[in-house]
Amino acid sequence: MEYILKGLTEAFSLLLSMDKEVYGIIFLSLYVSISATVLSTLIAVPSGILLGTIDFKGKKLVVRILYTFMSMPPVIAGLIIFLLLSRRGPLGFLGILFTPTAMIIAQTCLVTPIITGIVYNGTKEKGKLIGSLAKTLGANKLQALLMLICELRVNLLTGVITGLGRAISEVGAVMIVGGNIKGHTRVMTTTIAMLQGMGEYSTAIAIGLVLLLLAFTINSIIYHFQQVE
């Protein structure tokens, strides 16, 4: 118990001292996760709305595939991106393996299905009702779409925040494609895993406290908007 208390004390001291390496890791984590979430949102929101409002042959299969990707293990996503970006892979000429860009791509692949699924579920529940209401009010297609987006605002925000939470807490994929290189691709989750193995608990606890604070903030935002709805 004593070494845990000592670790906590040293962790708070490390955070208050504004340690350059620790905060560099924190800011890189935020940069990668936020970038991936923004890219995922741009892809997932239109995809989720289209999937929820348009009927087509094979839709049930597409939805099943989407739900499968929502629970895809991060190491699988990381392995696929690694193989694509490796020197012998089809995208090896880009030379972005073991860079923050590769980590953003990997997290985007993980987050996009999650946001898409949440938006799709919300659209499926409210889409037909809003469509009928818009038609009754004489709205055109653009006005009907804007009305639907307005009604889905909580679902959209929940999807984005949930995606950000998944991205910022992910370790397997970014470890594979980023390599956990000091000062270059080392993020909070990979650093904690490495430091735990090295027995450097104070730094691991410091970064873990920041990660817990971010997780608490993200979940608080989701809870707040769900209660408001």
C-alpha positions as CSV (number, residue, x, y, z in Angstrom):
1,M,0.0,0.0,0.0
2,E,2.9,2.3,0.8
3,Y,4.4,2.2,-2.7
4,I,0.9,3.0,-4.2
5,L,0.6,6.1,-2.0
6,K,4.2,7.1,-2.8
7,G,3.4,6.6,-6.5
8,L,0.3,8.9,-6.2
9,T,2.4,11.6,-4.5
10,E,5.1,11.5,-7.1
11,A,2.4,11.4,-9.9
12,F,0.8,14.7,-8.6
13,S,4.2,16.2,-8.3
14,L,5.1,15.2,-11.8
15,L,1.9,16.7,-13.2
16,L,2.3,20.0,-11.2
17,S,5.9,20.3,-12.4
18,M,4.6,20.5,-16.0
19,D,7.0,17.8,-17.1
20,K,7.7,18.3,-20.8
21,E,7.7,14.6,-21.7
22,V,4.5,13.8,-19.8
23,Y,2.6,16.7,-21.3
24,G,4.0,15.9,-24.8
25,I,2.5,12.4,-24.5
26,I,-0.8,13.9,-23.3
27,F,-1.0,16.4,-26.1
28,L,-0.1,13.8,-28.8
29,S,-2.8,11.5,-27.5
30,L,-5.4,14.3,-27.7
31,Y,-4.2,15.3,-31.2
32,V,-4.4,11.8,-32.6
33,S,-7.7,10.9,-30.9
34,I,-9.5,14.2,-31.8
35,S,-8.2,14.1,-35.4
36,A,-9.5,10.5,-35.8
37,T,-12.8,11.4,-34.3
38,V,-13.3,14.4,-36.6
39,L,-12.5,12.3,-39.7
40,S,-14.8,9.5,-38.4
41,T,-17.6,12.0,-37.9
42,L,-17.3,13.4,-41.4
43,I,-17.7,9.8,-42.7
44,A,-20.0,8.3,-40.2
45,V,-22.8,10.9,-39.8
46,P,-23.8,11.0,-43.5
47,S,-23.4,7.2,-43.7
48,G,-25.5,6.6,-40.6
49,I,-28.3,8.9,-41.8
50,L,-28.3,7.4,-45.3
51,L,-28.4,3.8,-43.9
52,G,-31.2,4.7,-41.6
53,T,-33.4,6.5,-44.1
54,I,-32.9,4.5,-47.4
55,D,-34.1,0.9,-48.0
56,F,-32.1,-1.2,-50.4
57,K,-31.4,-4.8,-51.2
58,G,-28.8,-6.3,-48.9
59,K,-29.4,-3.7,-46.2
60,K,-29.7,-6.3,-43.4
61,L,-26.3,-7.7,-44.4
62,V,-24.7,-4.2,-44.3
63,V,-26.2,-3.6,-40.9
64,R,-24.8,-6.9,-39.6
65,I,-21.4,-6.1,-41.0
66,L,-21.6,-2.6,-39.3
67,Y,-22.4,-4.1,-35.9
68,T,-19.5,-6.6,-36.3
69,F,-17.1,-3.7,-37.0
70,M,-18.5,-1.8,-34.0
71,S,-17.0,-4.5,-31.8
72,M,-13.9,-5.2,-33.9
73,P,-10.9,-5.9,-31.6
74,P,-8.4,-3.0,-31.9
75,V,-5.4,-5.3,-32.6
76,I,-7.2,-6.6,-35.7
77,A,-7.7,-3.1,-37.0
78,G,-4.1,-2.3,-36.2
79,L,-2.8,-5.4,-37.9
80,I,-4.8,-4.7,-41.1
81,I,-3.5,-1.1,-41.2
82,F,0.0,-2.2,-40.5
83,L,-0.1,-4.7,-43.4
84,L,-1.5,-2.0,-45.8
85,L,1.2,0.6,-44.8
86,S,4.2,-1.7,-44.4
87,R,6.9,-1.5,-47.1
88,R,5.6,-4.6,-48.9
89,G,2.0,-3.5,-48.5
90,P,-0.1,-1.7,-51.2
91,L,0.2,1.7,-49.4
92,G,3.9,1.2,-48.4
93,F,5.0,3.9,-50.8
94,L,3.4,6.5,-48.5
95,G,6.0,5.9,-45.9
96,I,3.7,6.8,-43.0
97,L,4.0,3.6,-40.9
98,F,5.1,4.4,-37.3
99,T,3.9,8.0,-37.5
100,P,1.0,9.8,-35.9
101,T,-0.7,9.7,-39.3
102,A,-0.8,6.0,-39.2
103,M,-2.2,6.1,-35.7
104,I,-5.0,8.5,-36.8
105,I,-5.9,6.1,-39.7
106,A,-6.1,3.1,-37.3
107,Q,-8.2,5.0,-34.8
108,T,-10.5,6.3,-37.6
109,C,-11.1,2.7,-38.7
110,L,-12.1,1.8,-35.2
111,V,-14.2,4.9,-34.4
112,T,-16.1,5.2,-37.7
113,P,-18.3,2.1,-37.3
114,I,-19.2,3.1,-33.7
115,I,-20.4,6.6,-34.7
116,T,-22.2,5.2,-37.8
117,G,-24.0,2.6,-35.7
118,I,-25.2,5.1,-33.1
119,V,-26.4,7.5,-35.8
120,Y,-28.0,4.7,-37.7
121,N,-30.0,3.5,-34.7
122,G,-31.2,7.0,-33.9
123,T,-32.2,7.6,-37.6
124,K,-34.0,4.3,-37.7
125,E,-36.1,5.2,-34.7
126,K,-36.9,8.8,-35.7
127,G,-36.4,9.0,-39.5
128,K,-39.8,7.8,-40.7
129,L,-41.6,9.9,-38.1
130,I,-39.7,13.1,-39.0
131,G,-40.1,12.3,-42.7
132,S,-43.8,12.1,-42.4
133,L,-44.0,15.2,-40.3
134,A,-41.8,17.1,-42.8
135,K,-44.1,16.0,-45.7
136,T,-47.2,17.1,-43.8
137,L,-45.6,20.6,-43.2
138,G,-44.8,20.8,-46.9
139,A,-41.0,20.8,-46.4
140,N,-38.6,20.0,-49.2
141,K,-35.9,17.4,-49.0
142,L,-33.3,19.8,-47.7
143,Q,-35.6,21.1,-45.0
144,A,-36.6,17.6,-44.1
145,L,-33.0,16.6,-43.7
146,L,-32.2,19.6,-41.6
147,M,-35.2,18.8,-39.4
148,L,-34.0,15.2,-39.0
149,I,-30.5,16.4,-38.1
150,C,-31.9,18.7,-35.5
151,E,-33.9,15.9,-33.9
152,L,-30.9,13.6,-34.0
153,R,-28.6,16.2,-32.3
154,V,-28.3,14.2,-29.1
155,N,-27.7,10.9,-31.0
156,L,-25.0,12.7,-33.1
157,L,-23.3,14.1,-30.0
158,T,-23.5,10.8,-28.2
159,G,-21.9,9.1,-31.1
160,V,-19.1,11.6,-31.5
161,I,-18.3,11.6,-27.7
162,T,-18.5,7.8,-27.5
163,G,-16.1,7.6,-30.5
164,L,-13.7,10.0,-28.9
165,G,-13.8,7.9,-25.7
166,R,-13.0,4.8,-27.7
167,A,-10.2,6.5,-29.5
168,I,-8.5,8.0,-26.5
169,S,-8.6,4.8,-24.5
170,E,-7.4,2.5,-27.3
171,V,-4.0,0.8,-27.0
172,G,-3.7,-2.2,-29.4
173,A,-4.0,-0.6,-32.8
174,V,-1.8,2.5,-32.0
175,M,0.8,0.2,-30.5
176,I,1.0,-1.8,-33.7
177,V,1.0,1.0,-36.3
178,G,2.8,3.6,-34.1
179,G,5.5,1.6,-32.5
180,N,5.4,3.5,-29.2
181,I,8.4,5.6,-30.3
182,K,9.6,8.0,-27.6
183,G,8.9,11.6,-28.5
184,H,7.2,10.6,-31.8
185,T,4.3,8.1,-31.4
186,R,4.1,7.5,-27.7
187,V,0.6,8.2,-26.4
188,M,-1.0,7.8,-23.0
189,T,-2.3,4.2,-23.2
190,T,0.9,2.8,-24.8
191,T,3.0,4.7,-22.2
192,I,1.1,3.3,-19.3
193,A,1.5,-0.3,-20.6
194,M,5.2,0.2,-21.1
195,L,5.9,1.9,-17.7
196,Q,3.9,-0.8,-15.9
197,G,6.3,-3.4,-17.3
198,M,9.3,-1.3,-16.4
199,G,8.1,-0.7,-12.8
200,E,8.0,3.1,-13.2
201,Y,4.7,3.5,-11.4
202,S,4.7,7.2,-10.6
203,T,4.7,8.3,-14.3
204,A,2.2,5.6,-15.2
205,I,-0.1,6.8,-12.4
206,A,0.3,10.4,-13.5
207,I,-0.8,9.6,-17.0
208,G,-3.4,7.3,-15.8
209,L,-5.0,10.1,-13.7
210,V,-5.2,12.3,-16.8
211,L,-6.8,9.4,-18.7
212,L,-9.3,8.8,-16.0
213,L,-10.1,12.6,-15.9
214,L,-10.7,12.6,-19.6
215,A,-12.9,9.5,-19.4
216,F,-14.9,11.0,-16.6
217,T,-15.4,14.2,-18.6
218,I,-16.5,12.3,-21.7
219,N,-19.0,10.2,-19.8
220,S,-20.3,13.2,-18.0
221,I,-21.0,15.0,-21.3
222,I,-22.8,11.9,-22.6
223,Y,-24.9,11.5,-19.4
224,H,-25.8,15.2,-19.3
225,F,-27.2,15.3,-22.9
226,Q,-29.0,12.0,-22.4
227,Q,-30.7,13.4,-19.3
228,V,-31.5,16.7,-21.2
229,E,-33.2,14.7,-24.0
